[in-house]
């Protein structure tokens, strides 16, 4: 998960897709994983946000 979020940091257009709800997550992602990614991007959850570091 940390690697996935780190790679997203390098792809601003993907971040915008996630925020807009149009991003196609990998099939292996659960709803919980998707929420963690979205929260990390929005910075709404400090535990998820640490993944950006």
CNS distance restraints for C-alpha pairs under 8 A (distance, minus, plus):
assign (resid   1 and name CA) (resid   5 and name CA) 6.30 0.50 0.50
assign (resid   1 and name CA) (resid  33 and name CA) 7.97 0.50 0.50
assign (resid   2 and name CA) (resid   6 and name CA) 6.08 0.50 0.50
assign (resid   2 and name CA) (resid  51 and name CA) 5.50 0.50 0.50
assign (resid   2 and name CA) (resid  52 and name CA) 7.61 0.50 0.50
assign (resid   3 and name CA) (resid   7 and name CA) 6.13 0.50 0.50
assign (resid   4 and name CA) (resid   8 and name CA) 6.33 0.50 0.50
assign (resid   5 and name CA) (resid   9 and name CA) 6.47 0.50 0.50
assign (resid   5 and name CA) (resid  37 and name CA) 6.82 0.50 0.50
assign (resid   5 and name CA) (resid  51 and name CA) 6.95 0.50 0.50
assign (resid   5 and name CA) (resid  52 and name CA) 6.77 0.50 0.50
assign (resid   6 and name CA) (resid  10 and name CA) 7.21 0.50 0.50
assign (resid   6 and name CA) (resid  51 and name CA) 7.52 0.50 0.50
assign (resid   6 and name CA) (resid  52 and name CA) 6.22 0.50 0.50
assign (resid   7 and name CA) (resid  11 and name CA) 6.98 0.50 0.50
assign (resid   8 and name CA) (resid  12 and name CA) 7.10 0.50 0.50
assign (resid   8 and name CA) (resid  14 and name CA) 6.55 0.50 0.50
assign (resid   8 and name CA) (resid  15 and name CA) 6.49 0.50 0.50
assign (resid   9 and name CA) (resid  15 and name CA) 7.48 0.50 0.50
assign (resid   9 and name CA) (resid  52 and name CA) 7.78 0.50 0.50
assign (resid  11 and name CA) (resid  15 and name CA) 6.69 0.50 0.50
assign (resid  12 and name CA) (resid  16 and name CA) 6.40 0.50 0.50
assign (resid  13 and name CA) (resid  17 and name CA) 6.34 0.50 0.50
assign (resid  14 and name CA) (resid  18 and name CA) 6.22 0.50 0.50
assign (resid  14 and name CA) (resid  23 and name CA) 6.95 0.50 0.50
assign (resid  15 and name CA) (resid  19 and name CA) 6.25 0.50 0.50
assign (resid  15 and name CA) (resid  41 and name CA) 7.25 0.50 0.50
assign (resid  16 and name CA) (resid  20 and name CA) 6.09 0.50 0.50
assign (resid  17 and name CA) (resid  21 and name CA) 6.01 0.50 0.50
assign (resid  17 and name CA) (resid  22 and name CA) 5.08 0.50 0.50
assign (resid  17 and name CA) (resid  23 and name CA) 4.90 0.50 0.50
assign (resid  18 and name CA) (resid  22 and name CA) 6.07 0.50 0.50
assign (resid  18 and name CA) (resid  23 and name CA) 4.94 0.50 0.50
assign (resid  18 and name CA) (resid  38 and name CA) 6.83 0.50 0.50
assign (resid  19 and name CA) (resid  38 and name CA) 7.05 0.50 0.50
assign (resid  25 and name CA) (resid  29 and name CA) 6.56 0.50 0.50
assign (resid  25 and name CA) (resid  34 and name CA) 7.56 0.50 0.50
assign (resid  29 and name CA) (resid  33 and name CA) 5.62 0.50 0.50
assign (resid  29 and name CA) (resid  34 and name CA) 6.55 0.50 0.50
assign (resid  30 and name CA) (resid  34 and name CA) 6.37 0.50 0.50
assign (resid  31 and name CA) (resid  35 and name CA) 6.21 0.50 0.50
assign (resid  32 and name CA) (resid  36 and name CA) 6.21 0.50 0.50
assign (resid  33 and name CA) (resid  37 and name CA) 6.28 0.50 0.50
assign (resid  34 and name CA) (resid  38 and name CA) 6.23 0.50 0.50
assign (resid  35 and name CA) (resid  39 and name CA) 5.98 0.50 0.50
assign (resid  36 and name CA) (resid  40 and name CA) 6.06 0.50 0.50
assign (resid  36 and name CA) (resid  48 and name CA) 6.08 0.50 0.50
assign (resid  37 and name CA) (resid  41 and name CA) 6.24 0.50 0.50
assign (resid  37 and name CA) (resid  48 and name CA) 7.42 0.50 0.50
assign (resid  38 and name CA) (resid  42 and name CA) 6.18 0.50 0.50
assign (resid  39 and name CA) (resid  43 and name CA) 5.73 0.50 0.50
assign (resid  39 and name CA) (resid  44 and name CA) 5.29 0.50 0.50
assign (resid  39 and name CA) (resid  45 and name CA) 5.76 0.50 0.50
assign (resid  39 and name CA) (resid  48 and name CA) 6.42 0.50 0.50
assign (resid  39 and name CA) (resid  49 and name CA) 7.25 0.50 0.50
assign (resid  40 and name CA) (resid  44 and name CA) 6.72 0.50 0.50
assign (resid  40 and name CA) (resid  45 and name CA) 6.48 0.50 0.50
assign (resid  40 and name CA) (resid  46 and name CA) 7.75 0.50 0.50
assign (resid  40 and name CA) (resid  48 and name CA) 4.73 0.50 0.50
assign (resid  40 and name CA) (resid  49 and name CA) 4.38 0.50 0.50
assign (resid  40 and name CA) (resid  50 and name CA) 7.71 0.50 0.50
assign (resid  40 and name CA) (resid  51 and name CA) 7.08 0.50 0.50
assign (resid  40 and name CA) (resid  52 and name CA) 7.26 0.50 0.50
assign (resid  41 and name CA) (resid  49 and name CA) 7.20 0.50 0.50
assign (resid  43 and name CA) (resid  48 and name CA) 7.53 0.50 0.50
assign (resid  43 and name CA) (resid  49 and name CA) 5.34 0.50 0.50
assign (resid  44 and name CA) (resid  49 and name CA) 7.40 0.50 0.50
assign (resid  45 and name CA) (resid  49 and name CA) 5.92 0.50 0.50
assign (resid  46 and name CA) (resid  50 and name CA) 6.21 0.50 0.50
assign (resid  47 and name CA) (resid  51 and name CA) 7.64 0.50 0.50
assign (resid  48 and name CA) (resid  52 and name CA) 7.95 0.50 0.50
assign (resid  49 and name CA) (resid  53 and name CA) 7.75 0.50 0.50
